[in-house]
Amino acid sequence: MTLHAASREALGLAEERLGEVLADADATVSSSVGDELLSVVDLLDREIGLRRAVSDASATPEARTALVRRLFDGKLSEPALKVLDAVAGSRWSSPRELTDGLESLGRSALLTSAEKTGNVDTVESQLFQVARVVANHPELEAALSDLNGSAEAKRALVRGLFADKVDVVTETLVEQVVRRAKGRGVGVGLDKLVELAAERRRRSVAYVTSASALSDEQTAQLGAKLNDIYGRQIALHVEVDPRLGGGLVVRVGDEVIDGSAAGQLAALRRRLARA
């Protein structure tokens, strides 16, 4: 998510308010706040005029906050309303960035609920697995990213594939990515969620593709080596792809370490082509 300066400041203030609201809340309240904030995101996505009114820089912060209260008082919980007060009372660079910021807050509340139940590791792992399922089935990603597809049909598809197989937080986050993909690619959005979950524990994500399954010892050794290389904790997410022929490929952010047989062969071919 790319935000301009005003929106970054607004999001920072709203994140502080969210932290205050959820500090003493239990997992159920945190999850409820996340669900409520994401429901407002869906509404603002549908109602362009409302989105513009809530982010209207020509109106006073008090007027924008009063508007939000009139719309949602009695429909949302007080903790969620307090977060919306902070969102509406701040200056955002654009209506779209306000909506994106609100989505970020909703996701954060849901991941906070996973932390409070001790399930954030599980959610991170499940998000990775869902991302890989989507990445390995182009027709599925096309259906979930289809601009002309109905939101309900996409939601039904997600639930049919993953309901009762993943944590409720995982399912909610996946559904939100699918609803807001708008042709941008569901897989990219899911990968960002994996990284967001890892950041909750101040970890970076390494996507590892191996020609064969790694043993627990090999995984631990690879993790320790990457921790040393990057000077921080690295969360490993491993998938197997026999097409590599041997070795493995590691991606951390924009950096790729290709130690696979296929990668080495491709590099050799490039050198021969230049000779």
C-alpha positions as CSV (number, residue, x, y, z in Angstrom):
1,M,0.0,0.0,0.0
2,T,1.5,3.3,-1.1
3,L,0.3,6.4,0.7
4,H,1.2,10.1,0.3
5,A,2.5,12.1,3.3
6,A,-0.8,13.3,4.6
7,S,-2.3,9.9,4.5
8,R,0.7,8.3,6.2
9,E,0.3,10.8,9.0
10,A,-3.4,10.1,9.2
11,L,-2.9,6.4,9.3
12,G,-0.3,6.7,12.0
13,L,-2.8,8.6,14.2
14,A,-5.6,6.1,13.5
15,E,-3.2,3.2,14.3
16,E,-2.5,4.8,17.7
17,R,-6.2,5.1,18.4
18,L,-6.7,1.4,17.3
19,G,-3.9,0.4,19.7
20,E,-5.6,2.3,22.5
21,V,-9.0,0.8,21.8
22,L,-7.7,-2.8,21.6
23,A,-5.1,-2.6,24.4
24,D,-7.4,-4.1,27.1
25,A,-9.9,-5.8,24.7
26,D,-10.2,-9.5,24.3
27,A,-9.8,-11.5,21.1
28,T,-13.6,-11.4,20.4
29,V,-13.8,-7.6,20.6
30,S,-10.6,-7.2,18.5
31,S,-12.1,-9.5,15.8
32,S,-15.4,-7.7,15.9
33,V,-13.7,-4.3,15.4
34,G,-11.7,-5.7,12.5
35,D,-14.9,-7.1,10.9
36,E,-16.7,-3.8,11.4
37,L,-14.0,-1.7,9.9
38,L,-13.8,-3.9,6.9
39,S,-17.6,-3.7,6.5
40,V,-17.2,0.1,6.3
41,V,-14.4,-0.4,3.7
42,D,-16.9,-2.3,1.6
43,L,-19.5,0.4,2.0
44,L,-17.1,3.2,1.0
45,D,-16.0,1.2,-2.0
46,R,-19.6,1.0,-3.2
47,E,-20.6,4.6,-2.3
48,I,-18.3,7.0,-4.1
49,G,-20.1,10.1,-2.8
50,L,-19.9,9.0,0.8
51,R,-16.2,8.2,0.4
52,R,-15.6,11.7,-0.9
53,A,-17.6,13.2,1.9
54,V,-15.7,11.4,4.7
55,S,-12.4,12.5,3.2
56,D,-13.5,16.0,2.2
57,A,-10.6,18.3,3.1
58,S,-12.8,21.4,2.8
59,A,-15.0,20.2,5.6
60,T,-13.9,20.6,9.2
61,P,-12.7,17.5,11.1
62,E,-15.6,17.9,13.5
63,A,-18.1,17.9,10.5
64,R,-16.5,14.8,9.1
65,T,-16.6,13.0,12.4
66,A,-20.2,14.1,13.0
67,L,-21.1,12.6,9.6
68,V,-19.6,9.3,10.5
69,R,-21.4,9.2,13.9
70,R,-24.7,10.0,12.2
71,L,-24.2,7.2,9.7
72,F,-22.9,4.5,12.0
73,D,-24.0,5.2,15.6
74,G,-26.0,2.3,16.8
75,K,-24.8,0.1,13.9
76,L,-21.2,-0.3,14.9
77,S,-19.6,-0.9,18.3
78,E,-18.2,2.0,20.3
79,P,-14.6,0.7,19.9
80,A,-15.0,0.7,16.1
81,L,-16.6,4.1,16.2
82,K,-13.7,5.5,18.1
83,V,-11.3,4.3,15.4
84,L,-13.6,5.8,12.7
85,D,-13.6,9.1,14.6
86,A,-9.8,9.2,14.2
87,V,-10.0,8.3,10.5
88,A,-12.6,10.9,9.7
89,G,-11.0,13.5,11.8
90,S,-7.7,13.4,10.0
91,R,-6.7,14.7,6.6
92,W,-6.1,12.1,3.8
93,S,-4.5,12.7,0.5
94,S,-7.4,11.2,-1.4
95,P,-10.6,9.3,-0.8
96,R,-9.0,6.1,-2.1
97,E,-6.1,6.4,0.3
98,L,-8.6,6.8,3.2
99,T,-10.3,3.6,2.2
100,D,-7.0,1.8,1.8
101,G,-5.9,3.0,5.3
102,L,-9.2,1.9,6.8
103,E,-8.6,-1.5,5.3
104,S,-5.2,-1.6,6.9
105,L,-6.7,-0.9,10.2
106,G,-9.3,-3.6,9.8
107,R,-6.6,-6.1,9.0
108,S,-4.5,-5.0,11.9
109,A,-7.4,-5.5,14.3
110,L,-8.0,-9.1,13.0
111,L,-4.4,-10.0,13.4
112,T,-4.4,-8.5,16.9
113,S,-7.3,-10.9,17.7
114,A,-5.2,-13.8,16.3
115,E,-2.3,-12.7,18.6
116,K,-4.6,-12.6,21.6
117,T,-5.6,-16.2,20.9
118,G,-2.1,-17.3,20.2
119,N,-3.0,-18.2,16.6
120,V,-1.0,-15.6,14.6
121,D,1.6,-18.3,13.6
122,T,-1.3,-20.5,12.3
123,V,-2.9,-17.6,10.4
124,E,0.5,-16.7,8.8
125,S,1.0,-20.3,7.7
126,Q,-2.5,-20.6,6.4
127,L,-2.3,-17.4,4.4
128,F,0.9,-18.7,2.8
129,Q,-0.8,-22.0,1.9
130,V,-3.8,-20.2,0.4
131,A,-1.5,-17.9,-1.6
132,R,0.3,-20.9,-3.0
133,V,-3.0,-22.6,-4.0
134,V,-4.0,-19.5,-5.9
135,A,-0.6,-19.1,-7.5
136,N,-0.5,-22.7,-8.7
137,H,-4.0,-22.5,-10.2
138,P,-4.1,-19.6,-12.7
139,E,-7.8,-20.2,-13.5
140,L,-8.6,-19.8,-9.9
141,E,-6.7,-16.5,-9.6
142,A,-8.4,-15.3,-12.8
143,A,-11.8,-16.1,-11.3
144,L,-11.1,-14.4,-8.1
145,S,-9.6,-11.3,-9.8
146,D,-12.3,-11.0,-12.4
147,L,-13.5,-7.4,-12.6
148,N,-16.9,-8.5,-13.8
149,G,-17.4,-11.3,-11.2
150,S,-19.9,-10.7,-8.4
151,A,-18.6,-10.2,-4.9
152,E,-21.0,-12.9,-3.6
153,A,-19.8,-15.4,-6.2
154,K,-16.2,-14.8,-5.2
155,R,-17.0,-15.1,-1.5
156,A,-18.8,-18.3,-2.1
157,L,-15.8,-19.7,-4.0
158,V,-13.4,-18.8,-1.2
159,R,-15.7,-20.3,1.4
160,G,-16.2,-23.4,-0.7
161,L,-12.5,-23.9,-1.0
162,F,-11.3,-22.9,2.5
163,A,-14.1,-22.7,5.0
164,D,-13.7,-25.1,8.0
165,K,-10.1,-25.6,6.8
166,V,-8.6,-22.4,8.1
167,D,-8.9,-20.0,11.0
168,V,-11.8,-17.6,10.8
169,V,-9.3,-14.7,10.7
170,T,-7.6,-16.3,7.8
171,E,-10.9,-16.7,5.9
172,T,-11.9,-13.1,6.6
173,L,-8.6,-11.7,5.4
174,V,-8.7,-13.8,2.2
175,E,-12.2,-12.7,1.5
176,Q,-11.3,-9.1,1.9
177,V,-8.4,-9.4,-0.5
178,V,-10.7,-11.1,-3.1
179,R,-13.4,-8.4,-2.7
180,R,-10.9,-5.6,-3.3
181,A,-8.6,-7.1,-5.9
182,K,-10.3,-5.3,-8.8
183,G,-8.0,-6.9,-11.3
184,R,-4.8,-6.2,-9.4
185,G,-4.2,-9.9,-8.7
186,V,-5.3,-11.8,-5.7
187,G,-1.9,-13.6,-5.3
188,V,0.0,-10.3,-4.8
189,G,-2.5,-9.3,-2.1
190,L,-2.3,-12.6,-0.3
191,D,1.5,-12.4,-0.3
192,K,1.3,-9.0,1.3
193,L,-1.0,-10.4,4.0
194,V,1.6,-13.1,4.8
195,E,4.3,-10.4,5.2
196,L,1.9,-8.3,7.3
197,A,1.3,-11.3,9.6
198,A,5.0,-11.9,9.9
199,E,5.6,-8.3,10.7
200,R,3.4,-8.7,13.8
201,R,6.4,-10.5,15.3
202,R,9.0,-8.3,13.7
203,R,10.0,-10.9,11.2
204,S,10.6,-10.8,7.4
205,V,9.4,-13.5,5.1
206,A,11.5,-15.7,2.9
207,Y,9.7,-17.6,0.2
208,V,11.6,-20.8,-0.4
209,T,11.0,-23.1,-3.4
210,S,12.9,-26.4,-3.1
211,A,13.3,-29.2,-5.6
212,S,12.5,-31.7,-2.8
213,A,11.0,-31.5,0.6
214,L,13.3,-30.1,3.3
215,S,13.8,-32.0,6.6
216,D,13.3,-30.2,9.9
217,E,17.1,-30.0,10.3
218,Q,17.6,-28.5,6.8
219,T,14.8,-26.0,7.4
220,A,16.3,-24.9,10.8
221,Q,19.8,-24.6,9.2
222,L,18.4,-22.5,6.3
223,G,16.5,-20.3,8.7
224,A,19.6,-19.7,10.9
225,K,21.7,-18.9,7.8
226,L,19.2,-16.4,6.5
227,N,18.9,-14.8,10.0
228,D,22.6,-14.2,9.9
229,I,22.6,-12.9,6.3
230,Y,19.8,-10.4,6.9
231,G,20.5,-9.6,10.6
232,R,16.9,-10.2,11.6
233,Q,14.4,-13.0,12.2
234,I,13.2,-14.6,9.0
235,A,10.0,-16.5,8.6
236,L,10.4,-19.4,6.2
237,H,7.6,-20.5,3.9
238,V,8.6,-23.5,1.8
239,E,7.0,-25.1,-1.2
240,V,8.2,-28.0,-3.3
241,D,8.7,-27.7,-7.1
242,P,10.5,-30.7,-8.7
243,R,10.9,-28.7,-11.9
244,L,13.9,-27.0,-10.3
245,G,15.8,-30.2,-10.8
246,G,17.8,-29.7,-7.6
247,G,18.7,-27.0,-5.0
248,L,16.4,-24.2,-4.1
249,V,15.3,-20.6,-4.7
250,V,14.9,-18.1,-1.9
251,R,13.1,-14.8,-2.3
252,V,13.2,-12.1,0.5
253,G,11.5,-8.9,-0.6
254,D,12.9,-8.0,-4.0
255,E,16.1,-10.1,-3.6
256,V,16.2,-13.5,-5.1
257,I,18.9,-16.2,-4.4
258,D,18.7,-18.8,-7.1
259,G,20.7,-21.9,-6.1
260,S,18.5,-24.3,-8.2
261,A,19.9,-26.6,-10.9
262,A,17.4,-25.0,-13.4
263,G,18.6,-21.5,-12.4
264,Q,22.3,-22.4,-12.7
265,L,21.6,-24.0,-16.2
266,A,19.8,-20.8,-17.3
267,A,22.7,-18.7,-16.1
268,L,25.1,-20.9,-18.0
269,R,23.0,-20.5,-21.2
270,R,23.0,-16.7,-20.8
271,R,26.8,-16.7,-20.4
272,L,27.2,-18.9,-23.5
273,A,24.8,-16.6,-25.5
274,R,26.9,-13.6,-24.7
275,A,30.2,-15.3,-25.6
